[in-house]
Amino acid sequence: MPPAPRIYPLDPRSLTEEQIAVTFAMTSRSPEPFDVIAKVVSEEKAADFHERWVLNYGHASVAEHAIIHMAVEDISRLAADTLEDNRLASYTEKSSRYQVIGKGSYHVPQELEARPPLRQLYTTACDALFEAYEALVKGLVAHLRTVPDKAKKQGERESAYALRLRREATDSARFLLPAATLTNVGVTMNARTLEHAITKLVSSDLAEERALGEALKEQGRKITPTLIKYADFNPYLAQTREALRERAKGFTEPVDGSRVQATLVHYDAQAEAKVAAALLFRHAHQPYQAIWRQVQAMTQEERLAIIDEALQRLGPHDAPVREMEMADYTFDLLMDYGAYREYKRHRMQTYIPQPLSVEHGYVTPSLVAEAGLGNGFDEAVAHSERAFWELWDDLPLTAPYLVTHSHRRRVLAKLNLRECYHLFKLRTGPDTHFSLGNPETGVVTQAMKAAKKAQPGLFRRLQLRNR
């Protein structure tokens, strides 16, 4: 009789992450159970195994079994964007929706230390933004107290009422915060992903990001000393970035139509057939080409009937089947930086942002206009824009620190149909950033409408959350 399955954890309290990674890796060469292997894996043996099989033979997948939790504090949101630009990891960041950010909570780039006039220009602009932010929070709270729909509820404590109003105020006031604003990020990733993240950071143009990469490398090696051994500056990343930046110099002037929020620029005209063929392929016993020919000979309704079988039983918390990934959509999106920071959480898509700039204008939250505080908001943004262009003349790679969360950024995004279902449902819902999910003007709403118009049959089973 074959042995019964055993399911059990390896205890991270008694084994290091490096030992756990080696224990899992050694099962490919040892017939012993995992817990038996673990008893003979010392830290010295773990290091020896990695030196032999990971570093010398390129079996980097072993590093995926070592999980690292890293606390990262007081970095700019600009640097946090680069840190979080790794798909296979989990991040939890300090929320500017639920917290009031104090004055002076901004990063001063090292690049400015040798340029006192520019440093003064920079800090003055940041101080002005934080002062305007603080005043806006107070002004919006005062306004909300006069709005009948926001009145204190029966039995609601004054502290709870004040907190409710403050959260709504900060949701709009945070549009004034610059990309330099300090944040904290809790990071969970495996050692292989950490090595990749460190490599990108230490190859950055920005001193802050290079320093962050070095700090992550130093702390990471305390946990997995051999698994991130080769996390170093990468000439390919740095030189290619510089070469392409040079190539793109002729493509910097704004063009007509730059205020369009979402444009569907590419989609597959054969998407319905590809999805239907993939759905049949999983359960058939023919080569794909044979199935493809039969699907192509079908009518559109016959193909859609197959797709409906895969989608009509979707519940509110179900993910569509993987075959939906056979169809892709590419969007040119224009969104404020605050919305971008929420949008990029969908890391399974391919998203390519342009550099942060002030040239695409900015968004004024409707609550700010309703409260009659638009003039102060505009003045603060104008101050940041003047400082941005002055800094741009001498230090163009440092100027983006002064871009506010209200300024628009252009992003190229490619999503498959399965991810579209997830994104459109989540980011047009009642709790999403209003720049993304507004029923009329939200950038994700507009992207969804464009996709549905292009291929309505593929989206007729899309279920949205009620706003």
Summary of the structure (lengths in Angstrom):
residues: 467
radius of gyration: 25.8
end to end distance: 56.7
largest distance: 80.2
contacts: 1436
relative contact order: 0.12
helix: 53%
strand: 12%
